[in-house]
Amino acid sequence: MEWLAVTDPIDQIVRSWGAQFSWPAEYAARLLMAMIAGGLVGMERELRGRQAGFRTNILVCVGSALTMIVSISFAARPWPHDANVNMNIDPARIAYGVMTGIGFLGAGTIVKSGVAVRGLTTAAAMWCVAAVGLAAGFGMYTLTVIATVLIVAALWILDYAESLFPKWRYRTVVVRRKWKPSVIPETIERFKAAKLRVIDASMQRTVDELTHTTINVRIAFVRAQKYYDLERQLEADPDYDILATREE
């Protein structure tokens, strides 16, 4: 970790550089860093077609940085008051509000479709981007860079690593069969014989057509090829009519 010790003086160097100017140069550098950090995370989300993309993450990060800068300036500003009045200013309160408010924004990216929930990673990324913006606004330049690299790595590189690990996939298959008393157990055994895990099954018969029944089978599997093999077999079987399949 010797290289981390080398980066420690960077924050102080940037602050000293900004102090040489009469205008808020260092604050501008903080906002620019927040824009770059948010843009890198947003670019990854944009390339994957997620709900919160490039511009959204930039706005979240820059807005968080600006909020922290205002909070610091608010605490540093002299506030005239009587000597017998004790005035305490907590600049962290605004930061608490940012992290709470970003949760509502992140909730808008979460979409629930059936039992499947999408957008959790994007919401978590936005929450991290807000934290990065607060770090940039506070002048923690080294930490901002490190955090940005870690977030992008978690979203981009680990996504490929995650695909290497086996994971359960869930799917609902709707088939139509000719009605007979043992049609449900037979259908379940057909799926189990294909090495698929049957979670539950349900049937529906209409009054207009009692000779056939619609069966919903919810299955789970690790290897998708097993399911596709069974699907081709059912398509060729005259006793089965596949009406719909949907992944969960």
N, C-alpha and C positions, 0 to 999 in steps of 0.2 A: 504493500500500500504506500510505497514511497512516493509514487507519482501523485497521490492525493495531497500529500504535504506540500508538493511544489505548487499546486493550484490554489492553496490557501490565500496567498497574498494577492490573487487576481482581483478579488472584490475590493480590496483597499486601493489597488492601483486605479481601478475604474472610478472609484469615488474621488480620489485625488485629482484625476483628470477632469472630472465634471466640476470640481470646486474651482477650477481656474477660470471658468466662464461666468459671466454675469447672468446669463439666461439658464434655465434649467436643463443643461446639457445631459447631466446624468439621468434625470428623470426621463428625458427623451430616449436615452439609451435603454432604460428599463422597459419602456413601452415597445421599442423596436425589438428587443429580445423576446418580449412576450408575444409579439406578432409572429416572429420566426418560429418560436416554440409551438404556438397554437397552429401555425400553418403546416408544420411538419406532421403533427398528429392528425390534423384535418385532411391533409393530402392522402394519408393512408386510408382514412374512412371514406374519402371521396372516391378513391380508386376501387374500393370494394362496394360502392353504391349504397352506402349506409344513409340513414335519415339525416344525421348531423354531419355535415361534410366540411369542406375547406373553409368557407366563410364563417360558418357557425362557430367552429373551434377558435378561429382567429378573434372573433368578437368576444367570445367568452374569456379567452386568455387576456386580451388587451383590456377588457372591462374590469377583470379582476385585478390586474396590475394597477390600473388607474385608481380603483377603489382603495387599494393598499397605499398608494402614494398620497391620496387625499387624506386617508386616515392618519398617516405619519405626519403630514403637514398640519393636520388639525391638532395633533398632540403637541407639535413643536411650536405652534403659534402662541405668543403670549396672550393671556386672557386676563385683563385687569379685573381685580376684585378686592373687596375689603380684606384687611389683614386678619380679621377675626373669622373669615370664611375659608373653610378648607375645600379646595376644588381638586377633584381627582378626575383625570381624563384617561380613559382606557382605549387606546387605538385598536386593540384586538377585537372590540365589539363589532366593528364594521366587517372585519374578516369573517367573524362567525356568521354574520348575516349573508355574506356571499356564499359560503358553503351550504347554508340552509336553502337559500334561494335557488342555487344551481340544481338542487334536488328536484324542484318542481319542473325546471326546464328539462332535466333528464327524463322525468316521468313521461314527457310528451314523445320521447323516442321509443318507448317500450310499447310493443304491440302484442296483444294476446289473440291468437287464432286457435280456437279449440283448446287443447291442452298444451299447445306449443306457445312459448313466449320468446319473442325476438326483440332485440334492441338493448338488452341488458349490458352487453359489452360497450356499445356506443354511449349509453348513459354513464357507465363507470369511467369511460375515457373522458367524457366532458367534465365529470367531477374532478378527475386528475388534472385536466387542463386548467380548471379554475384554481387548483392548488398551485400549479406551476406559475400561473399569472400572479398569484399573491406572493410567491417567492421572488419572482422577477421584480415586482413592485417594491418589495422590501429591500432590494439591492443584493440579493443572494445569487450572484451571477453563476458561480461555479455549481451550486446546487441546482439551479434552473437547467443548466446544460445537462448535468448528469440525469436529472429526473426526466427530461425530454427524451434522451437516448433510451432510458429504461422503458418508458411508456411506448415509444415507437417499436422497440424490440419486442415488447410483450404483445403488441397488436400485430406486428408483421411477421417477425421471425418465429415466434412461438406458435403462430397459427399453422405454419407448416409442420412444426414439431408435433402439434396436437393431432394432426391427421395420421401420424404414425402409430398412435396409441389406439387399441381397439375400444370401441364404444358402442353401446346399444343404440339401435335405431328403431323407431316405432312407426307402425303403419296400420291403417284401417282398410280392410278389403271388404267390399260389398259385392256379394254374389247372389245370383238368383237361381233357385233350384226347384225341381218338382217336389211338391210336398209329400212327405211320408213321416210316420212317427219317429223314425231314427235319423232324420235328415241332419239334425244339429250335431249329435255325436259323430256321425260319419264325416261331416265337414271338418269338425275339430280334429279328428284323427288324421284326416288328409293333410292338414297343415302341420300337425306334429310329426307325421311321417317324413316331411321335408326338412326336419331338424329346425323348425321354427317354434318359438315359444308363444303359445296362445295365452294372452292375458285375460280376455273375456270374449264372449260371443252373445249376440242377441238376434232375434228374428222378428219379422213383421209380415203379417198376412192381411190383405185387404178383403173387405166383404165382397167386392166385385169379382175377385179372382182368388178363390180358395184352393185352386189346384197347384199354385206355386207359392213360394215364400222367399222373402228377401232376408239374407243373413249378413249381419255385420260382424266381422271377425277382427279383433284388435290383436296384432302380433308384435313381437319384438325379435330382433336378430342382430347379430354382429357382422356377419358376412352378407353383403347385399346380393352376392351371386346366388345364394341359396333361395332368396325370395324370387329373383328373376327367373330362375329355373322352374320354380313352382308356378309362376305366373304363365309361363309359356305352356306348361303342362295343362293348366286349367283352361287356357284358350283353345287347346286342341281337344278338350274333353266335352262331349255333347251334353253331359249332365250338369255342367257349370256354365253360367253366363256371368262374366265379370261386368258389373255395372259401374263401379268406381273404385279407385284406390287413392288414398291421400296420406301423405307423410305427416307425422306429428312432431 
